[in-house]
Amino acid sequence: MTQVTLILEPSVALFYTRIAQAAGVSLEQVLSDALFKLAGELSLEALQPG
């Protein structure tokens, strides 16, 4: 795996930290899952004709 450093606005970091705490997972896992989902959505959008 490749390690990446992200710089987040404090409010964004707090938002995702609260999600991580509620889900019982790490902040890194929440961010990874969110980015993976976004990549999938953007890929599907890019494949749409027109």
Residue pairs with C-beta under 8 A, 6 or more apart in sequence:
6 31
8 16
13 27
16 27
16 30
16 31
16 34
17 27
19 30
20 26
20 27
20 29
20 30
23 30
